[in-house]
Amino acid sequence: MAEKPPQRMTLLQRLRKAILFLRLVGYGLRTYYNFFFRSLSAKIANRLAKSDASIGPDDVKNIVIVGAAFSGLYAARLLAGAVPRDGRYRIVVIEPNSHFNFTWVFPRFCVVEGHEHKAFIPYSPDFFDMGPKGLVQWVRDRVTSLTRENVLLRSGEVIPYEYLIIATGSNVADGLPSRAGVEDKEEAIELLKAMQERVKNASHIVVAGGGAAGVETATDAKDRYPGKSVTIVHSRQALMHRFGNGLQQGTSEAMERLGVNVILGEKVLPESVDGKFITLSSGRKIECDCFPASGIVASLAPNTITPSGHIRVKPNLQIDDDSLPNVYVCGDVAQAEVRNPNSRVAARQAEICADNVVRAVKGKKPKYVFTEGFGDGVIKLTLGLDRSITQYFDGKSELLFPAVEPDLDLMCKGTWAAMGARPFEDTGVYSE
């Protein structure tokens, strides 16, 4: 009799996992349906399009998107397929970077040599093929400030807008391994190469932070250079603490398998780095000769800026200022309270912003709201150069899919193709 309760729990867990798997399948089917429905709608709209001869160049209004990372780029693509085809609106994308930064592979290329160029994908007009040619205009520049009517650029140019989508992404002060922090591909590649050289020449590597970027950098470094001492320091009591127990356990097992030293409940004091040691928040010193680390809205709506630098938004992703109903925010910069910020979250937020802007253009009120979805909890975590775990987690149950990763460059090839670029041919900066 005493052995039955554990058996019931096991059956219950299996049932929950089965339900979770079915939800996953449903999520995938809905995603594909959404994509094909939008593509078909855009083709029909393009075929039936009739321009209004009475609309002159001065009558065209701008939908401006600031930032072309995952969220901003996808919002532009969706708008290109959905805005009215009468010539009243154009889409203007403002992006300072020469290339799309595929930041998911940055931790890998901080360690592994010879692939760093694959992290920088040329922007291509082919990505906006759901709309007529010329509908999307590309401006390579940096926004310095915003007003209620205009976007001011570093070059001095002023671009008026009817609707504005802010998708600048979050700022990462320490740069690599999470962000490059520079605008030109060549300069970013040199930073990655410099990091690779530091890791290669070091004897004692210390990585701060037990999130995905930190875990992947530490496990890649130890897998690539097993003779080096690699230590990861995390302020919480478990690595990957925002995720399920299964992923946490898998991460810990990978650390043990590779021989990575794990220090929990401590913080690194970056200012203490002296080339030989680094000091932790407790005062403890550990050997370290390699430490991988490297506000435009304030002028428009300073009351919406949080202490963390994010922008407060309404459920429909309008900026949280009633006097600015034509301004939307999506991506990492939006304070949307998501558990796992990633490209799927960015894409869904881009959909909400784009669809609400299209409704507004047609004289309708925005009705779409962002809520954290089932697929938002998906994460693929590399644990060394040839292994990974993909986790699906709904807050209660989780599915884990361990896998062998045969390619050192991970998902680069597929991402290039998805963005309308031929892997790995760099066509340079955006050009019509």
C-alpha positions as CSV (number, residue, x, y, z in Angstrom):
1,M,0.0,0.0,0.0
2,A,2.8,2.4,0.8
3,E,4.3,2.1,-2.7
4,K,1.2,3.2,-4.6
5,P,1.3,7.0,-4.0
6,P,4.7,7.3,-5.7
7,Q,3.3,5.3,-8.7
8,R,0.3,7.6,-8.9
9,M,2.7,10.6,-8.9
10,T,4.7,9.0,-11.7
11,L,1.5,8.4,-13.8
12,L,0.4,12.0,-13.1
13,Q,3.7,13.4,-14.2
14,R,3.5,11.3,-17.4
15,L,0.0,12.6,-18.0
16,R,1.2,16.2,-17.5
17,K,4.1,15.7,-19.9
18,A,1.7,14.1,-22.5
19,I,-0.6,17.1,-22.2
20,L,2.5,19.4,-22.4
21,F,3.6,17.7,-25.6
22,L,0.2,18.0,-27.2
23,R,0.2,21.7,-26.3
24,L,3.6,22.0,-27.9
25,V,2.3,20.4,-31.1
26,G,-0.7,22.7,-31.1
27,Y,1.6,25.7,-30.6
28,G,3.7,24.6,-33.6
29,L,0.7,24.2,-35.8
30,R,-0.8,27.6,-34.9
31,T,2.6,29.2,-35.6
32,Y,2.7,27.7,-39.1
33,Y,-0.9,28.5,-39.8
34,N,-0.3,32.1,-38.7
35,F,2.7,32.4,-41.1
36,F,0.9,30.9,-44.1
37,F,-2.2,33.0,-43.5
38,R,-0.3,36.2,-43.3
39,S,1.7,35.3,-46.4
40,L,-1.5,34.4,-48.4
41,S,-3.2,37.6,-47.2
42,A,-0.2,39.7,-48.4
43,K,-0.2,38.0,-51.8
44,I,-3.9,38.7,-52.3
45,A,-3.5,42.3,-51.2
46,N,-0.6,42.8,-53.6
47,R,-2.6,41.4,-56.5
48,L,-5.6,43.6,-55.7
49,A,-3.6,46.7,-54.9
50,K,-4.7,50.0,-56.5
51,S,-2.7,53.1,-55.8
52,D,-4.5,56.4,-55.2
53,A,-3.4,58.8,-57.9
54,S,-4.5,61.8,-55.7
55,I,-1.8,60.9,-53.1
56,G,1.4,62.9,-53.7
57,P,4.9,62.4,-52.2
58,D,4.1,65.0,-49.5
59,D,1.0,63.1,-48.5
60,V,2.8,59.8,-47.7
61,K,3.0,59.1,-43.9
62,N,5.7,57.2,-42.1
63,I,5.5,54.2,-39.9
64,V,8.9,54.4,-38.3
65,I,10.6,51.4,-36.6
66,V,13.6,52.2,-34.4
67,G,15.8,49.1,-34.2
68,A,16.1,46.0,-36.5
69,A,17.0,43.2,-34.1
70,F,14.5,40.2,-33.9
71,S,11.5,42.3,-32.9
72,G,11.9,45.4,-35.0
73,L,12.8,43.5,-38.1
74,Y,9.9,41.1,-37.8
75,A,7.5,44.0,-37.1
76,A,8.7,45.6,-40.4
77,R,8.1,42.4,-42.3
78,L,4.6,42.0,-40.9
79,L,3.7,45.6,-41.6
80,A,5.0,45.2,-45.2
81,G,2.5,42.4,-45.7
82,A,-0.5,44.2,-44.1
83,V,-0.5,48.0,-44.5
84,P,-3.0,49.3,-47.1
85,R,-1.7,49.3,-50.7
86,D,-3.1,52.7,-51.6
87,G,0.3,54.4,-51.2
88,R,-0.7,56.4,-48.1
89,Y,2.0,54.9,-45.9
90,R,5.6,53.9,-46.1
91,I,7.6,51.9,-43.5
92,V,10.9,53.4,-42.4
93,V,13.4,51.2,-40.5
94,I,16.2,52.9,-38.6
95,E,19.1,50.7,-37.6
96,P,22.7,51.7,-36.7
97,N,24.3,48.2,-37.2
98,S,25.7,47.2,-40.5
99,H,24.5,43.6,-40.1
100,F,22.0,41.7,-38.1
101,N,23.7,40.4,-34.9
102,F,22.7,36.8,-34.2
103,T,23.5,37.1,-30.5
104,W,22.4,33.6,-29.6
105,V,25.7,32.3,-31.0
106,F,27.9,35.0,-29.4
107,P,28.9,32.9,-26.4
108,R,30.0,30.1,-28.7
109,F,32.1,32.4,-30.9
110,C,33.7,34.0,-27.8
111,V,35.5,30.7,-27.5
112,V,35.5,28.9,-30.9
113,E,37.7,30.3,-33.6
114,G,37.0,30.6,-37.4
115,H,33.2,31.0,-37.3
116,E,32.7,34.5,-35.9
117,H,31.7,36.0,-39.3
118,K,28.6,33.8,-39.4
119,A,27.1,35.7,-36.4
120,F,26.6,38.8,-38.6
121,I,23.9,38.4,-41.3
122,P,23.5,41.0,-44.0
123,Y,20.1,42.8,-44.0
124,S,18.3,42.1,-47.2
125,P,15.2,43.7,-48.9
126,D,14.2,40.1,-49.7
127,F,13.1,39.7,-46.1
128,F,10.2,42.2,-46.8
129,D,9.0,40.3,-49.9
130,M,5.4,40.2,-48.6
131,G,5.1,43.8,-49.5
132,P,5.6,45.7,-52.8
133,K,9.1,46.9,-53.7
134,G,10.0,50.2,-52.1
135,L,7.4,50.0,-49.4
136,V,10.2,49.5,-46.8
137,Q,12.9,52.2,-46.6
138,W,16.1,51.5,-44.8
139,V,18.0,54.1,-42.9
140,R,21.4,53.2,-41.4
141,D,21.7,55.7,-38.6
142,R,21.3,56.0,-34.9
143,V,18.4,57.8,-33.2
144,T,19.5,60.4,-30.7
145,S,16.1,61.6,-29.5
146,L,12.4,61.5,-30.1
147,T,9.7,64.1,-30.1
148,R,5.9,63.7,-30.4
149,E,6.2,64.0,-34.2
150,N,9.7,63.4,-35.3
151,V,12.7,61.1,-34.9
152,L,16.1,62.9,-34.7
153,L,19.1,61.1,-36.1
154,R,22.8,61.3,-35.3
155,S,23.4,62.5,-38.9
156,G,21.2,65.5,-38.3
157,E,18.3,64.2,-40.4
158,V,14.8,64.5,-39.0
159,I,12.2,61.9,-39.9
160,P,8.5,62.6,-39.2
161,Y,6.3,59.8,-38.1
162,E,2.6,59.0,-37.9
163,Y,3.2,55.8,-36.0
164,L,6.3,54.8,-34.1
165,I,7.5,51.3,-32.9
166,I,10.5,51.3,-30.5
167,A,12.4,48.1,-30.7
168,T,15.9,49.1,-29.7
169,G,16.6,46.1,-27.5
170,S,18.0,46.2,-24.0
171,N,21.5,47.7,-23.3
172,V,24.1,45.3,-22.0
173,A,26.8,47.4,-20.4
174,D,29.4,44.6,-20.3
175,G,29.1,43.7,-24.0
176,L,30.4,40.3,-24.8
177,P,29.4,37.5,-24.5
178,S,25.8,38.8,-24.8
179,R,26.2,41.8,-27.1
180,A,29.0,43.2,-29.3
181,G,28.3,46.9,-28.4
182,V,29.6,48.2,-31.8
183,E,27.9,49.0,-35.1
184,D,30.2,47.7,-37.8
185,K,30.6,44.0,-38.5
186,E,34.4,44.2,-38.9
187,E,34.8,45.8,-35.5
188,A,32.5,43.3,-33.9
189,I,34.4,40.4,-35.4
190,E,37.7,41.8,-34.0
191,L,36.1,42.0,-30.6
192,L,35.1,38.3,-30.8
193,K,38.6,37.3,-32.0
194,A,40.2,39.3,-29.2
195,M,37.9,37.4,-26.7
196,Q,38.9,34.1,-28.3
197,E,42.5,35.0,-27.9
198,R,42.0,35.9,-24.2
199,V,40.3,32.6,-23.5
200,K,43.0,30.7,-25.4
201,N,45.9,32.3,-23.5
202,A,44.3,32.2,-20.1
203,S,44.8,29.6,-17.4
204,H,42.0,30.6,-14.9
205,I,38.8,31.7,-16.6
206,V,36.0,33.2,-14.4
207,V,32.5,33.7,-15.9
208,A,29.9,35.9,-14.0
209,G,26.3,34.9,-14.2
210,G,24.5,31.6,-14.3
211,G,22.0,32.5,-17.1
212,A,22.2,31.1,-20.6
213,A,25.1,33.2,-21.9
214,G,27.2,32.5,-18.8
215,V,26.5,28.8,-18.8
216,E,27.2,28.4,-22.5
217,T,30.4,30.4,-22.3
218,A,31.7,28.5,-19.4
219,T,30.9,25.0,-20.8
220,D,32.2,25.9,-24.3
221,A,35.5,27.2,-22.8
222,K,36.0,24.1,-20.6
223,D,35.0,21.7,-23.5
224,R,37.4,23.5,-25.9
225,Y,40.2,23.8,-23.4
226,P,39.8,21.0,-20.8
227,G,43.2,21.7,-19.2
228,K,42.2,25.2,-18.1
229,S,40.4,26.1,-14.9
230,V,36.9,27.5,-15.6
231,T,34.8,28.9,-12.8
232,I,31.2,30.2,-13.1
233,V,29.9,32.5,-10.3
234,H,26.1,33.0,-9.8
235,S,24.3,35.0,-7.2
236,R,21.4,32.5,-6.8
237,Q,21.4,29.0,-5.4
238,A,21.0,27.3,-8.8
239,L,22.2,27.9,-12.3
240,M,19.4,28.7,-14.8
241,H,17.3,29.5,-11.7
242,R,14.4,30.9,-13.7
243,F,13.7,27.6,-15.4
244,G,12.5,24.1,-14.4
245,N,14.3,21.7,-12.1
246,G,15.1,19.4,-14.9
247,L,17.1,22.0,-16.9
248,Q,18.8,23.1,-13.7
249,Q,19.8,19.5,-13.0
250,G,21.0,18.9,-16.5
251,T,23.1,22.1,-16.3
252,S,24.6,21.0,-13.0
253,E,25.4,17.6,-14.5
254,A,27.1,19.2,-17.5
255,M,29.2,21.3,-15.2
256,E,30.3,18.3,-13.2
257,R,30.9,16.2,-16.4
258,L,33.1,18.9,-17.9
259,G,34.8,19.9,-14.6
260,V,33.6,23.5,-14.4
261,N,33.9,25.0,-10.9
262,V,30.5,26.3,-9.7
263,I,30.2,29.0,-7.0
264,L,26.6,29.9,-6.0
265,G,25.3,32.6,-3.8
266,E,28.1,35.0,-4.7
267,K,28.6,38.0,-7.0
268,V,31.7,39.0,-8.9
269,L,33.2,42.4,-8.3
270,P,34.3,43.3,-11.8
271,E,36.3,46.3,-10.6
272,S,38.5,43.9,-8.6
273,V,40.0,42.2,-11.7
274,D,43.8,42.7,-11.6
275,G,45.0,40.0,-14.1
276,K,45.7,37.5,-11.4
277,F,42.7,37.4,-9.0
278,I,39.1,38.5,-8.8
279,T,37.2,39.2,-5.6
280,L,33.7,37.9,-4.8
281,S,31.0,39.7,-2.8
282,S,31.9,37.7,0.3
283,G,35.5,39.0,0.1
284,R,36.8,35.6,-1.2
285,K,39.5,35.8,-3.9
286,I,39.9,33.3,-6.7
287,E,42.5,33.1,-9.4
288,C,41.4,34.8,-12.6
289,D,43.4,35.8,-15.7
290,C,40.4,36.0,-18.0
291,F,37.1,37.6,-17.2
292,P,34.8,37.6,-20.3
293,A,33.1,40.9,-20.0
294,S,33.5,43.8,-22.0
295,G,18.1,56.3,-23.6
296,I,16.4,57.8,-26.4
297,V,12.8,57.6,-24.9
298,A,13.8,59.9,-22.0
299,S,13.3,62.8,-24.3
300,L,9.8,61.6,-25.3
301,A,8.2,60.1,-22.2
302,P,10.6,60.1,-19.2
303,N,7.9,58.9,-16.9
304,T,7.8,55.5,-18.7
305,I,11.4,54.6,-18.0
306,T,11.9,52.0,-15.3
307,P,15.0,52.0,-13.0
308,S,16.3,49.0,-15.1
309,G,16.1,51.1,-18.2
310,H,13.1,49.3,-19.7
311,I,10.0,51.1,-21.0
312,R,6.6,50.6,-19.4
313,V,3.9,49.5,-21.8
314,K,0.2,48.9,-21.8
315,P,-1.2,45.4,-22.4
316,N,-1.6,46.3,-26.1
317,L,2.1,47.3,-26.1
318,Q,1.4,51.0,-26.5
319,I,3.9,53.1,-24.5
320,D,2.4,53.7,-21.0
321,D,1.5,57.3,-21.7
322,D,-2.0,58.2,-22.7
323,S,-0.9,61.2,-24.7
324,L,1.1,58.9,-27.0
325,P,-1.4,56.4,-28.5
326,N,0.6,56.2,-31.7
327,V,3.8,54.9,-30.1
328,Y,4.4,51.2,-29.5
329,V,7.3,49.3,-27.8
330,C,8.4,45.7,-28.4
331,G,11.3,43.4,-27.8
332,D,13.7,43.3,-24.8
333,V,13.3,47.0,-24.1
334,A,9.6,46.6,-23.3
335,Q,8.7,46.1,-19.6
336,A,6.4,43.2,-20.4
337,E,7.2,40.9,-17.4
338,V,8.2,37.8,-19.4
339,R,9.9,34.9,-17.8
340,N,12.2,34.1,-20.7
341,P,12.9,36.9,-23.1
342,N,13.8,35.3,-26.5
343,S,13.2,35.6,-30.2
344,R,9.8,34.0,-29.9
345,V,8.6,36.6,-27.4
346,A,10.1,39.3,-29.6
347,A,8.3,38.0,-32.6
348,R,4.9,37.7,-30.8
349,Q,5.3,41.3,-29.5
350,A,6.2,42.4,-33.0
351,E,2.9,40.8,-34.2
352,I,0.9,42.7,-31.5
353,C,2.5,46.0,-32.4
354,A,2.2,45.5,-36.2
355,D,-1.4,44.3,-36.0
356,N,-2.5,47.2,-33.8
357,V,-0.8,49.8,-36.0
358,V,-2.6,48.3,-39.1
359,R,-5.9,48.6,-37.2
360,A,-5.1,52.2,-36.3
361,V,-4.2,53.0,-40.0
362,K,-7.6,51.7,-40.9
363,G,-9.3,53.9,-38.4
364,K,-9.9,51.1,-35.8
365,K,-8.9,50.9,-32.2
366,P,-6.1,48.6,-31.2
367,K,-7.5,45.4,-29.8
368,Y,-4.6,42.9,-29.6
369,V,-2.9,42.5,-26.3
370,F,0.3,40.6,-25.3
371,T,0.2,37.9,-22.7
372,E,2.9,35.4,-22.0
373,G,2.3,32.3,-24.1
374,F,3.1,28.7,-23.8
375,G,5.9,28.7,-26.4
376,D,7.6,31.6,-24.7
377,G,9.1,29.2,-22.1
378,V,11.1,27.3,-24.7
379,I,14.9,27.5,-24.4
380,K,17.7,25.7,-26.1
381,L,20.8,25.6,-24.0
382,T,24.2,24.3,-25.2
383,L,26.2,22.5,-22.6
384,G,29.6,22.1,-24.2
385,L,30.5,22.0,-27.9
386,D,28.5,19.0,-28.9
387,R,25.5,18.8,-26.5
388,S,22.4,20.7,-25.7
389,I,19.1,20.5,-23.9
390,T,15.9,22.0,-25.2
391,Q,13.3,22.7,-22.5
392,Y,9.6,23.3,-22.7
393,F,8.3,24.6,-19.4
394,D,4.9,25.9,-18.5
395,G,5.7,26.8,-14.9
396,K,4.5,23.4,-13.5
397,S,5.7,20.7,-15.9
398,E,8.6,20.5,-18.3
399,L,9.8,18.5,-21.3
400,L,13.5,18.0,-21.8
401,F,15.1,17.0,-25.1
402,P,18.8,16.3,-24.8
403,A,20.5,16.4,-28.2
404,V,23.9,16.0,-29.9
405,E,25.0,19.2,-31.7
406,P,27.1,18.2,-34.8
407,D,27.7,21.8,-36.0
408,L,30.0,24.2,-34.2
409,D,28.2,27.1,-35.7
410,L,24.9,25.9,-34.3
411,M,21.8,27.4,-36.1
412,C,23.6,30.0,-38.2
413,K,22.9,28.5,-41.6
414,G,19.2,28.2,-41.0
415,T,19.0,31.7,-39.6
416,W,20.8,33.2,-42.6
417,A,18.3,31.5,-45.0
418,A,15.3,32.6,-42.9
419,M,16.4,36.2,-43.2
420,G,16.6,36.0,-47.0
421,A,20.4,35.7,-47.1
422,R,22.5,33.0,-48.8
423,P,24.7,31.3,-46.1
424,F,27.4,32.6,-45.7
425,E,27.8,35.2,-48.5
426,D,28.0,38.7,-47.1
427,T,26.4,41.1,-49.6
428,G,27.4,44.1,-47.4
429,V,25.1,46.8,-46.0
430,Y,21.3,47.0,-46.9
431,S,20.8,47.9,-50.5
432,E,17.7,47.8,-52.7
